[in-house]
């Protein structure tokens, strides 16, 4: 085996061993046995909240153990493959091994980032809202481009998406999109996307083909859990119904099933039109409202803590976090991490793992900084 490949395999083995220690594989296996016993008990679903927590956690633990075991087996197989290539001087087998080494390195690297997600809400699903900012129709189109970017990213990873709100703009693009990414650790993974995204390009809506700068805000919050749901007084909300629009399939516009809820004390407005019935849309909209209220509560607590510390948070919502330049050159650059790429089309097609993972590492570094 070539010396450089041997070193690569040893480094990968060390990374995987570190992940196994952080996750405590032995403890995970014990936890899985306990969860399976609980899941097999009669009457489990008499308490739906408890049952969902047990089965949800069991799914996460099973997936983690399966990934670790798969990576370990692939690493062992890779060593054998390199040995075969060296013994038989087979360039084809060596090339095959190099391809697998690159793929395994990427996958283990991504999984290592997952081990950094230890925040209180990191394990939750993510609620994402995309809103166009300054820039008129160009920003509305930019908001739609960002939706496609996240949709394709989720599609690459087989993460389920659930669109809760879709407000089409008159000329092009969207006025608002709200969706859930329904996979464990979605919030921790996407929290670094929270902020303002800036696009520079030749406007397709300008007949003089002038350069245009557009902005869109990405708001990422953890999906509310029944255990920490904020109580909402029915007297403090106004519920309006309207006809659905946008994506939704055949018959989506035939009834006034979409629901808009206004929380009167805070002015927060949410809507849902994804479900077929008004009752289902109301229930989904209430989940979004509770999630927004929980986030507002967290922000207030953080502001109070920041006031006690005597400092001001520097990562508040509204800060510009990333530039996407399509003209006069091609570049996507994250302003916090410094990660940049010239593959703008790939990024807009959902190839954002490098940017997302760098943001996770950046968040972890910020969290570990001592309070000022």
C-alpha positions in Angstrom: 0.0 0.0 0.0 1.3 3.5 -0.9 2.6 5.3 2.2 0.3 8.4 1.6 -2.8 6.2 1.4 -1.8 4.3 4.5 -1.6 7.7 6.3 -5.0 8.7 5.0 -6.6 5.5 6.3 -5.0 5.9 9.7 -6.3 9.5 9.9 -9.7 8.4 8.9 -9.6 5.6 11.5 -8.6 8.1 14.1 -11.5 10.4 13.2 -14.0 7.5 13.3 -12.6 6.4 16.7 -13.0 9.9 18.0 -16.7 10.0 16.8 -17.3 6.6 18.5 -15.9 8.0 21.8 -17.9 11.2 21.6 -21.2 9.3 20.9 -20.3 6.6 23.4 -21.2 3.6 21.2 -21.4 1.2 24.1 -23.9 3.5 25.9 -25.9 3.9 22.7 -26.3 0.2 22.3 -27.5 -0.1 25.9 -29.9 2.8 25.3 -31.3 1.1 22.2 -32.0 -2.2 24.1 -33.9 -0.1 26.7 -35.8 1.8 24.1 -36.8 -1.4 22.2 -38.1 -2.9 25.5 -40.2 0.3 26.1 -41.4 0.3 22.5 -42.5 -3.3 22.9 -44.6 -2.7 26.0 -48.4 -3.1 25.6 -50.4 0.1 25.8 -47.4 2.2 24.6 -49.6 4.4 22.4 -52.1 5.1 25.2 -49.7 8.0 25.9 -49.0 9.3 22.4 -46.6 12.0 23.5 -44.4 9.5 25.4 -44.7 6.9 22.6 -43.5 9.5 20.0 -40.5 10.4 22.1 -39.5 6.8 22.6 -39.9 5.8 18.9 -38.3 9.0 17.7 -35.3 8.6 19.9 -35.1 4.9 19.0 -35.0 5.9 15.3 -32.1 8.3 15.9 -30.1 5.8 17.9 -30.6 3.1 15.4 -29.5 5.4 12.5 -26.4 6.5 14.4 -25.3 3.0 15.2 -26.0 1.8 11.6 -23.9 4.6 10.2 -21.0 4.0 12.6 -21.0 0.2 11.8 -21.2 0.9 8.1 -18.3 3.4 8.2 -16.2 0.9 10.2 -16.9 -1.9 7.8 -16.2 0.2 4.7 -12.9 1.4 6.3 -11.8 -2.2 6.8 -12.8 -3.2 3.3 -10.9 -0.2 1.9 -7.7 -1.4 3.6 -8.2 -4.8 2.0 -8.9 -3.2 -1.4 -5.6 -1.2 -1.3 -3.7 -4.3 -0.3 -5.1 -6.2 -3.3 -4.3 -3.4 -5.6 -0.7 -3.3 -4.4 -0.2 -7.0 -4.5 -1.5 -7.3 -8.1 -0.3 -3.9 -9.3 -3.8 -3.3 -10.4 -4.4 0.4 -11.3 -8.1 -0.1 -11.8 -8.6 -1.5 -8.3 -6.4 1.3 -6.9 -8.5 3.9 -8.7 -11.7 2.3 -7.3 -10.2 2.4 -3.8 -9.2 6.1 -4.2 -12.8 6.9 -5.2 -14.2 5.1 -2.2 -11.6 6.8 0.1 -12.7 10.2 -1.1 -16.4 9.3 -0.6 -15.9 7.8 2.8 -13.8 10.8 3.9 -16.6 13.2 3.0 -19.3 11.1 4.7 -17.3 10.6 7.9 -16.4 14.3 7.9 -20.1 15.2 7.7 -20.9 12.8 10.5 -18.1 14.3 12.6 -19.8 17.7 12.3 -23.1 16.1 13.5 -21.3 15.3 16.8 -20.8 19.0 17.3 -24.5 19.5 17.5 -25.1 19.4 21.3 -27.2 22.5 21.8 -30.5 22.4 23.7 -32.6 22.4 20.5 -30.1 21.0 17.9 -31.8 17.6 17.7 -35.1 19.1 16.6 -36.7 19.5 13.2 -36.1 22.9 11.6 -38.8 25.4 10.7 -37.4 27.7 7.9 -38.9 30.9 6.6 -37.7 32.6 3.5 -38.6 36.3 3.0 -37.5 38.7 0.2 -35.9 41.9 1.4 -34.9 45.1 -0.4 -34.8 44.7 -4.2 -38.4 44.3 -5.4 -39.2 41.6 -7.9 -35.5 40.6 -8.0 -35.5 39.9 -4.3 -38.8 37.9 -4.7 -37.1 35.8 -7.4 -34.0 35.5 -5.2 -36.2 34.1 -2.4 -37.5 31.5 -4.8 -34.0 30.6 -5.8 -33.1 30.1 -2.2 -36.1 27.8 -1.7 -35.0 25.7 -4.6 -31.4 25.6 -3.2 -32.7 24.2 0.2 -35.2 21.9 -1.5 -32.5 20.4 -3.6 -30.1 20.1 -0.6 -32.8 18.2 1.3 -33.5 16.1 -1.7 -29.8 15.1 -2.0 -29.9 13.9 1.6 -33.4 12.3 1.4 -34.6 14.7 4.1 -38.5 15.1 4.1 -39.7 18.7 3.6 -43.2 19.9 4.5 -44.3 23.2 3.0 -46.6 25.0 5.4 -46.9 28.3 3.7 -46.4 29.5 0.1 -47.2 33.0 -1.0 -46.6 33.5 -4.7 -45.5 37.0 -5.8 -47.4 38.8 -8.6 -44.7 39.1 -11.2 -42.1 36.5 -10.2 -40.8 34.6 -7.2 -42.4 34.4 -3.8 -43.4 36.7 -1.0 -42.9 34.1 1.7 -42.1 30.4 2.0 -42.3 28.5 5.3 -41.3 24.8 5.5 -40.2 22.2 7.9 -37.1 20.0 7.4 -38.3 16.8 9.1 -35.1 14.9 10.1 -33.3 14.7 13.4 -30.7 17.5 13.9 -32.2 19.6 11.1 -32.3 22.6 13.4 -28.7 22.2 14.5 -27.6 21.7 11.0 -29.4 24.6 9.5 -29.2 27.1 12.3 -26.1 28.7 10.7 -28.2 29.6 7.6 -30.2 32.1 9.8 -29.6 35.6 8.5 -29.5 37.7 5.4 -28.3 36.3 2.1 -27.2 38.7 -0.6 -27.3 38.1 -4.4 -25.4 40.2 -7.0 -26.3 39.5 -10.7 -27.5 41.0 -14.0 -31.3 41.4 -13.4 -33.4 39.2 -15.7 -36.2 41.8 -15.0 -34.3 44.9 -16.2 -34.6 45.6 -19.9 -31.3 47.5 -19.7 -29.6 44.4 -18.2 -28.2 46.3 -15.3 -26.5 44.7 -12.3 -28.8 44.3 -9.3 -28.2 43.5 -5.6 -31.0 41.6 -3.9 -31.5 40.4 -0.4 -33.5 37.7 1.3 -33.8 36.7 5.0 -33.6 33.1 6.2 -35.3 32.6 9.6 -34.5 29.2 11.2 -36.1 28.1 14.4 -36.4 24.7 16.1 -39.8 23.1 15.8 -41.7 23.3 19.0 -42.1 20.2 21.1 -45.2 19.5 23.2 -43.0 19.6 26.3 -42.0 23.2 25.8 -45.0 24.5 23.8 -45.9 28.0 24.7 -49.6 28.2 25.8 -51.7 30.3 23.5 -54.9 31.9 24.8 -57.7 31.5 22.2 -58.8 35.1 23.1 -55.4 36.4 22.0 -55.6 35.1 18.4 -57.6 36.0 15.3 -58.2 33.2 12.8 -58.9 34.0 9.1 -59.6 31.5 6.3 -58.8 32.1 2.7 -58.3 30.2 -0.6 -55.0 28.3 -1.0 -52.6 29.3 -3.8 -49.3 28.0 -5.2 -48.0 24.4 -5.1 -50.4 21.8 -3.6 -51.7 19.6 -6.4 -55.0 19.2 -8.0 -58.0 20.7 -6.2 -55.9 22.9 -3.9 -57.9 26.1 -4.9 -61.3 24.6 -4.7 -62.1 25.4 -1.0 -61.3 28.1 1.5 -59.2 25.7 3.6 -56.1 27.9 4.1 -55.8 29.4 7.6 -54.0 32.6 8.8 -53.6 33.1 12.6 -52.7 36.5 14.0 -51.3 36.6 17.6 -52.7 39.9 18.8 -50.3 40.6 21.7 -47.1 40.2 19.6 -48.4 40.9 16.0 -47.0 37.5 14.8 -48.9 36.3 11.8 -48.6 32.7 10.5 -50.5 30.8 7.8 -50.8 27.3 6.5 -52.3 26.0 3.3 -50.6 22.7 2.9 -53.3 20.4 4.2 -56.7 19.7 2.5 -58.9 20.6 5.5 -59.3 23.8 7.4 -58.9 21.9 10.7 -55.6 20.3 9.7 -54.3 23.7 8.4 -55.3 25.4 11.7 -53.5 22.7 13.7 -50.3 23.1 11.6 -50.5 26.9 11.8 -50.8 26.7 15.6 -47.5 24.6 15.7 -45.8 27.3 13.6 -47.2 30.0 15.9 -46.0 28.2 19.0 -42.6 27.8 17.4 -42.4 31.5 16.7 -43.5 32.3 20.2 -40.9 30.0 21.7 -38.2 31.6 19.6 -39.3 35.1 20.7 -39.2 33.9 24.3 -35.7 32.5 23.8 -34.6 35.8 22.2 -35.9 37.8 25.2 -34.1 35.5 27.6 -30.9 35.8 25.5 -31.2 39.6 25.5 -31.7 39.6 29.3 -28.6 37.4 29.7 -26.7 39.6 27.3 -27.7 42.7 29.3 -26.4 41.0 32.5 -23.1 40.2 30.8 -22.8 43.8 29.6 -22.3 42.9 26.0 -24.3 42.8 22.8 -24.8 39.7 20.7 -23.1 40.1 17.3 -25.1 37.4 15.4 -28.6 38.9 15.7 -31.1 38.2 13.0 -30.7 40.7 10.2 -27.0 40.4 9.8 -25.7 39.6 6.4 -24.0 36.2 6.4 -23.4 35.2 2.8 -22.8 36.7 -0.6 -23.7 35.0 -3.9 -22.1 36.9 -6.8 -23.1 35.8 -10.3 -21.7 39.0 -12.0 -19.1 40.3 -12.8 -17.5 37.1 -11.5 -18.8 33.8 -10.0 -18.3 33.4 -6.2 -20.2 32.4 -3.1 -18.6 33.4 0.1 -19.7 33.1 3.7 -18.7 36.2 5.6 -18.4 34.5 9.0 -16.4 31.4 8.1 -14.5 32.7 5.1 -15.5 29.6 3.1 -15.9 30.4 -0.6 -16.4 28.6 -3.9 -16.6 29.5 -7.6 -19.2 26.8 -8.2 -22.2 29.1 -7.9 -24.4 26.9 -10.0 -23.6 23.9 -7.8 -24.5 25.8 -4.7 -27.8 27.0 -6.1 -28.5 23.4 -7.1 -28.2 22.4 -3.4 -24.5 21.6 -3.1 -24.2 23.5 0.2 -22.8 20.9 2.6 -19.4 22.6 2.8 -21.0 26.0 3.7 -23.4 24.4 6.1 -20.8 22.4 7.9 -18.4 25.3 8.2 -21.2 27.3 9.8 -21.9 24.5 12.3 -18.2 24.6 13.3 -18.3 28.4 13.5 -21.4 28.2 15.8 -19.7 25.7 18.0 -16.6 28.0 18.3 -18.8 31.0 19.2 -20.7 29.0 21.8 -17.4 28.0 23.4 -16.1 31.6 23.7 -16.2 32.9 27.3 -18.9 35.5 28.0 -17.7 39.1 27.7 
